[in-house]
């Protein structure tokens, strides 16, 4: 609990501004759905799910960008409620990603990060970097995974199969890099967040569009933070 409080106190003022915006939009969408539900939109109960996902998801990425181990507390809750949303709208690729990959790896990552705490700030983990050979391997895996998942999603008649399959492929590799504490995860998160923003423009959802936009901003901040941490706090890349 003490480490969680330290991590929350480290959240910057501009991140709190984004949090307030996220909560405001999610709360408005939730109240509007109950007062005047729209045909074809989110049912009222799903807007409650969206609200929980919005708050927990934003807290998770704020803390992850700082390499805070406490991010997994919010990540676990966010994954569960997001799974419900994706199932309702039949976004099968990302649904499978969240259920079969993100959810179990969340707890594995929690354990690994806790085993490699920073000596000076025990609330954060040590960050690492990939070698050139590992960069090439990651790129190859990304191309193969995208091709395979696109074929599967077309057969399942899922929503936006091309963007969805690319999101799945990038998401799987990025979350594995996150689990292993590599800073290059944020290069992939940048790509997947751009795709996610496009997806929620096509399939418009104000809450998730705002959420993913914040994710995109934090991916940039996270890349900078992790880069500095690896260069100054974990030169040994251990």
N, C-alpha and C positions, 0 to 999 in steps of 0.2 A: 504493500500500500504506500509506503514511504517513497519508493522509486516511482510509482505511478504519479504521486503528487509532484515530485520533482520534474517529471516529464511534462505534466500539464502546465506547470509554472513556466516552463521553457518555451511555450507557444508564444509566437510573436503577435504584436498588436494587429498586423494586417491579416493574420490567420484568424484572429477572433472576429475581424470584420467579415471575412468570408463565411465564417461559421454562423454569424448572425443573419447574413443574407440567406444562407442555406436553410436555416431554421424558419425564417420568415416565409420563404416561398413554399416550403414543405407544409407549414402550418396552414397557410392560405389555401393550398390545394386540398388539404384534408378537410378543412371547414367547408369549403365550397362544394365538395363532393357530397357532403351530408345535407347541406342546405338546398342545393339545386343540382342533383346528379345529371350528367349528360350521357345521352345514348352513344355508345361506342367508346366512351372514356373509361377511366379507371373506376371500378365500383367503390363505394365509400370504405369498405373494409380494407381494400388494397391501398388506399391512401394512408391509412394508419401504418400499414407495413412500410410504405414509402418513407413516412416520417421517421420511423425508427432507423431504417436503412440510411437515410440522409445524415442523421446525427452521428450514428456510430461509424459510418463509412468515412466521414470527413475527419472525425477524431483519429481514426486509424491511420489515414494517410498523413495527417499532420505529424503524428508521433513516429511513423515509419521513416519519414523524411529526415528525422533527427537520429535515426538508428536506435530509437527507444524500444526496448523489449516489451514495454507495456502496450504497444500498438496491437498485439495479438488478442488482448481482452476485447477490444472493440471490433477487431477483425472477425472474430468468431461469431458475434451477434449479427454483424452486417451480412456475412455470408449466408446465414440461415434465412434471414428475411428477404434477401435478394433472390434466393433460390425460389421462394414462393412467387415473387413478381415475374420472374422469367418463365416459370411453368405456366402461369396464367396466360401470358402473351405468346406462348409457344416459340420462344427464342431458344431453341433446343441446344444449339452449339454452346452458347455461353452458360446455359443451364447445366449441361454436363460438366463444363469446366469448373463451375462453382461447387457442384455437388461431389464430383469424383476427384478433383484435384485441389482446389483452394481449401475446402473444408478440412480434409485430413492433413494436408501439408501445413495448415495454420498451426496445428498443435506440434507437429514435428519441428517446424521452424522455431516455435517458442522455446522448445527444449534446446536446440542447437545454439540459438542466440544467447540463451542464459548460460551456456557452457563456455562462451567466449566473451565474457564481459570486459569492458574497457577498465584498465587498472585505475584510472583517475575518476571516471564517472561510471559507477557500477550499474546505473540505470540504462546505459546504452551498450551496444555490442561493437566488436571490432569489424571494420569493413575491409574488403579485399578487392583485388582487380584481376581481370582475365589476362592471359597471355595472348599473343598474336594467333597461335595455333587454336586456342580455345575460341577466339573470336570467329575464326573461319568455321569451326565445328558448329557453333551456334547458328550462324547464317545458313549453313547447309540443312540443319535440322528444321529451321524455320520454313524453308521452301518445301521440304518434303511433307511436313505436318500440315501446312496450309492446303496443299494439293489433296491429301488424303481426306481431311475433314470437309473440304468443299464437296467432294464426291459423295460423302455420306449425307451431308445436309441437303443436297439437291434431291437425293432419293427420299429423304424424310419430308420434303416439301416445307422446310423451315423458312422463317422470315429472314429476308436479306442474307442469303446463304454465303455470298462472297465475303462481305464485311464480317459476318458472324464467324466464318471459318478462319479468317485471318486473325480475328480477335482471340479465338480459341488457341491457335498455334502460338501466337506471341505470348498469350497469357500463361500457358503451360511452361514455356521456357523461362519467362520472366519470374514466375513464382518460384521456380527451382533455383534460379540465380539468387533470388531474395533469400531463400532458405539457406543457401550456402554462403550468404553474406557478400556477394559480389556487387560492386557499385554499378556495373554495366546493366543491371536490371532496369535502371531508370531510363536508359536509352530505349529499351523495349516498351516500358510503361508510357513513354512519350508517344510512341507510335500507336499503341493500343488505345490511349486516351483520345487521340485525334480521331481514330476510327469510331470510338464510342460516341463522341460528340456528333459525328456525322449520322450514326445510327439513330440517335435520339432527336435529330432534326428531321430525318425521314419518318421515323415513327415518333412523332412529337410527344414529349413528356417533359413539362417544365421542371419538375423536381429532379429527374435524372439528368436532364440536359445541364442544369445548374451544377449538380453534383459532379458530373464528368468534366465540366469545364474547370471546376476547382481542382479536380484530380490532375488535369493537364498542367495547370499552374504549379501545383505542388510537385509534379514530376520534374519540372525544371529546377525548382528549389532543392528537391531531394538529390538530384544528380550533382548539383554544386556542393551540397553539404557532405554527401558521401565521398566525393572526390577529395575534398579537403581533409576529411577524417582519415582516409586511407593514406594520404600523403604525409600527414603530420602525426597521426596516432598509431598507425599500424604499417610502418614502412616494411616490416618483415613479411607482410602479406600472409600472416599465419592464421 
